[in-house]
Amino acid sequence: MAKKVVATLKSSSTKDWAKVIRVVRSPKSGAYTFKEEMVPNEAVKDAFK
């Protein structure tokens, strides 16, 4: 039986992160696309501006 390896990104020295998904309209075709990015929790509101 194989062992599972679980990696954790949380530690006391790392920041908490949030995945931000924005809908962006393409100027070329007019279709909507989604942009995903990881930002610190403190910068979530700034990511949408």
DSSP file (Angstrom, degrees, kcal/mol; ACC not computed):
  #  RESIDUE AA STRUCTURE BP1 BP2  ACC     N-H-->O    O-->H-N    N-H-->O    O-->H-N    TCO  KAPPA ALPHA  PHI   PSI    X-CA   Y-CA   Z-CA
    1    1 A M              0   0    0      0, 0.0     2,-0.2     0, 0.0     0, 0.0   0.000 360.0 360.0 360.0 133.9    0.0    0.0    0.0
    2    2 A A        -     0   0    0      1,-0.1     2,-0.3     0, 0.0     0, 0.0  -0.481 360.0-124.6 -80.7 147.3    1.4    3.4   -1.0
    3    3 A K        -     0   0    0     -2,-0.2     2,-0.4     1,-0.0    -1,-0.1  -0.679  20.4-127.5 -89.2 143.4    1.9    6.1    1.6
    4    4 A K        -     0   0    0     -2,-0.3     2,-0.6     2,-0.0    -1,-0.0  -0.742  14.7-152.6 -89.8 136.7    0.3    9.5    1.1
    5    5 A V        -     0   0    0     -2,-0.4     2,-0.6     2,-0.0    -2,-0.0  -0.949   9.9-164.7-109.1 122.0    2.5   12.6    1.3
    6    6 A V        -     0   0    0     -2,-0.6     2,-0.4     2,-0.0    -2,-0.0  -0.927   1.9-160.2-111.7 118.3    0.6   15.7    2.4
    7    7 A A        -     0   0    0     -2,-0.6     2,-0.4     2,-0.0    -2,-0.0  -0.799   6.1-158.8 -96.6 136.8    2.4   19.0    1.8
    8    8 A T        -     0   0    0     -2,-0.4    -2,-0.0     1,-0.1     0, 0.0  -0.943  16.2-168.9-118.1 138.4    1.2   21.9    3.8
    9    9 A L        +     0   0    0     -2,-0.4     2,-0.5     2,-0.0    -1,-0.1   0.534  62.8  95.4 -98.2  -9.7    1.7   25.6    2.9
   10   10 A K        +     0   0    0      3,-0.1     2,-0.3     2,-0.0     6,-0.1  -0.709  42.8 138.6 -88.8 128.6    0.7   27.0    6.2
   11   11 A S    >   -     0   0    0     -2,-0.5     3,-0.7     3,-0.1    -2,-0.0  -0.914  65.4 -94.5-150.3 176.9    3.3   27.8    8.8
   12   12 A S  T 3  S+     0   0    0     -2,-0.3    -2,-0.0     1,-0.2     0, 0.0   0.733 121.2  49.5 -71.2 -20.2    3.8   30.6   11.2
   13   13 A S  T 3  S+     0   0    0      2,-0.1     2,-0.2     0, 0.0    -1,-0.2   0.564  96.3  82.1 -96.9  -9.0    6.1   32.5    8.8
   14   14 A T  S <  S-     0   0    0     -3,-0.7     2,-0.1     1,-0.1    -3,-0.1  -0.642  76.3-120.3 -97.1 155.6    3.9   32.4    5.7
   15   15 A K        -     0   0    0     -2,-0.2     2,-0.4     1,-0.1    -4,-0.1  -0.467  30.4-103.7 -84.8 160.9    1.0   34.7    4.8
   16   16 A D        -     0   0    0     -2,-0.1    25,-2.2    -6,-0.1     2,-0.3  -0.726  41.6-155.5 -83.8 136.3   -2.5   33.5    4.2
   17   17 A W  E     -A   40   0A   0     -2,-0.4     2,-0.4    23,-0.2    21,-0.0  -0.787  10.2-160.1-115.4 155.0   -3.3   33.5    0.5
   18   18 A A  E     -A   39   0A   0     21,-2.9    21,-2.6    -2,-0.3     2,-0.6  -0.986  20.5-126.3-132.6 144.1   -6.6   33.7   -1.4
   19   19 A K  E     -A   38   0A   0     -2,-0.4     2,-0.5    19,-0.2    19,-0.2  -0.819  25.5-160.2 -91.5 122.3   -7.4   32.7   -4.9
   20   20 A V  E     -A   37   0A   0     17,-3.3    17,-2.0    -2,-0.6     2,-0.5  -0.904   5.8-169.1-106.7 125.5   -8.9   35.6   -6.9
   21   21 A I  E     -A   36   0A   0     -2,-0.5     2,-0.3    15,-0.2    15,-0.2  -0.965   8.5-174.8-117.4 118.6  -10.9   34.8  -10.0
   22   22 A R  E     -A   35   0A   0     13,-2.7    13,-2.7    -2,-0.5     2,-0.6  -0.861  23.2-131.4-114.3 147.8  -11.9   37.7  -12.2
   23   23 A V  E     -A   34   0A   0     -2,-0.3     2,-0.4    11,-0.2    11,-0.2  -0.873  29.3-174.6 -96.2 124.2  -14.0   37.8  -15.3
   24   24 A V  E     -A   33   0A   0      9,-3.2     9,-3.0    -2,-0.6     2,-0.5  -0.970  19.3-136.6-123.8 133.7  -12.3   39.8  -18.1
   25   25 A R  E     -A   32   0A   0     -2,-0.4     7,-0.2     7,-0.2     6,-0.1  -0.775  22.0-127.1 -91.1 130.2  -13.8   40.6  -21.5
   26   26 A S     >  -     0   0    0      5,-3.0     4,-1.8    -2,-0.5     5,-0.0  -0.601   8.8-153.5 -76.1 126.3  -11.5   40.1  -24.5
   27   27 A P  T  4 S+     0   0    0      0, 0.0    -1,-0.2     0, 0.0    -2,-0.0   0.772  92.1  54.5 -70.6 -23.4  -11.2   43.2  -26.6
   28   28 A K  T  4 S+     0   0    0      1,-0.1    -2,-0.0     3,-0.1    -3,-0.0   0.951 128.9   8.5 -75.7 -51.1  -10.4   41.1  -29.7
   29   29 A S  T  4 S-     0   0    0      2,-0.2    -1,-0.1     0, 0.0     3,-0.1   0.618  90.1-125.2-108.8 -16.3  -13.4   38.7  -29.7
   30   30 A G     <  +     0   0    0     -4,-1.8     2,-0.1     1,-0.3    -2,-0.0   0.475  64.8 135.6  83.1   1.1  -15.7   40.1  -27.1
   31   31 A A        -     0   0    0     -6,-0.1    -5,-3.0     1,-0.1     2,-0.4  -0.475  56.9-115.2 -81.8 154.4  -15.8   36.7  -25.2
   32   32 A Y  E     -A   25   0A   0     -7,-0.2     2,-0.3    -2,-0.1    -7,-0.2  -0.729  33.6-177.8 -90.8 137.9  -15.4   36.5  -21.5
   33   33 A T  E     -A   24   0A   0     -9,-3.0    -9,-3.2    -2,-0.4     2,-0.5  -0.880  22.1-123.9-128.2 163.3  -12.4   34.8  -19.9
   34   34 A F  E     -A   23   0A   0     -2,-0.3     2,-0.5   -11,-0.2   -11,-0.2  -0.922  15.5-160.5-112.3 132.6  -11.4   34.1  -16.4
   35   35 A K  E     -A   22   0A   0    -13,-2.7   -13,-2.7    -2,-0.5     2,-0.4  -0.958   9.3-165.1-111.7 126.5   -8.1   35.2  -14.8
   36   36 A E  E     +A   21   0A   0     -2,-0.5     2,-0.3   -15,-0.2   -15,-0.2  -0.907  14.9 161.9-111.8 137.9   -7.0   33.4  -11.7
   37   37 A E  E     -A   20   0A   0    -17,-2.0   -17,-3.3    -2,-0.4     2,-0.5  -0.992  34.8-125.3-151.3 152.8   -4.3   34.6   -9.4
   38   38 A M  E     +A   19   0A   0     -2,-0.3   -19,-0.2   -19,-0.2    -2,-0.0  -0.876  35.9 170.7-100.1 125.2   -3.1   34.0   -5.8
   39   39 A V  E     -A   18   0A   0    -21,-2.6   -21,-2.9    -2,-0.5     5,-0.1  -0.933  38.6 -96.7-130.7 154.2   -2.9   37.1   -3.7
   40   40 A P  E >   -A   17   0A   0      0, 0.0     3,-1.5     0, 0.0   -23,-0.2  -0.358  39.5-112.1 -64.8 152.9   -2.3   37.7    0.1
   41   41 A N  G >  S+     0   0    0    -25,-2.2     3,-1.0     1,-0.3     4,-0.3   0.802 116.6  58.6 -58.8 -30.2   -5.5   38.2    2.1
   42   42 A E  G 3  S+     0   0    0    -26,-0.3    -1,-0.3     1,-0.2     4,-0.2   0.745 106.7  47.8 -71.3 -22.2   -4.5   41.8    2.8
   43   43 A A  G <> S+     0   0    0     -3,-1.5     4,-1.4     1,-0.2    -1,-0.2   0.201  78.4 102.2-105.2  15.3   -4.4   42.6   -1.0
   44   44 A V  H <> S+     0   0    0     -3,-1.0     4,-0.8     1,-0.2     3,-0.3   0.935  83.9  46.7 -66.5 -46.0   -7.7   41.0   -2.1
   45   45 A K  H >4 S+     0   0    0     -4,-0.3     3,-0.6     1,-0.2     4,-0.5   0.871 111.6  52.2 -64.9 -35.8   -9.6   44.3   -2.3
   46   46 A D  H >4 S+     0   0    0      1,-0.2     3,-0.6    -4,-0.2    -1,-0.2   0.780  99.8  64.1 -70.1 -26.0   -6.8   45.9   -4.2
   47   47 A A  H 3< S+     0   0    0     -4,-1.4    -1,-0.2    -3,-0.3    -2,-0.2   0.785 102.0  49.7 -68.9 -26.5   -6.7   43.0   -6.7
   48   48 A F  T <<        0   0    0     -4,-0.8    -1,-0.2    -3,-0.6    -2,-0.2   0.585 360.0 360.0 -88.8 -10.3  -10.3   44.0   -7.9
   49   49 A K    <         0   0    0     -3,-0.6    -1,-0.2    -4,-0.5    -2,-0.1   0.489 360.0 360.0 -79.4 360.0   -9.5   47.7   -8.4
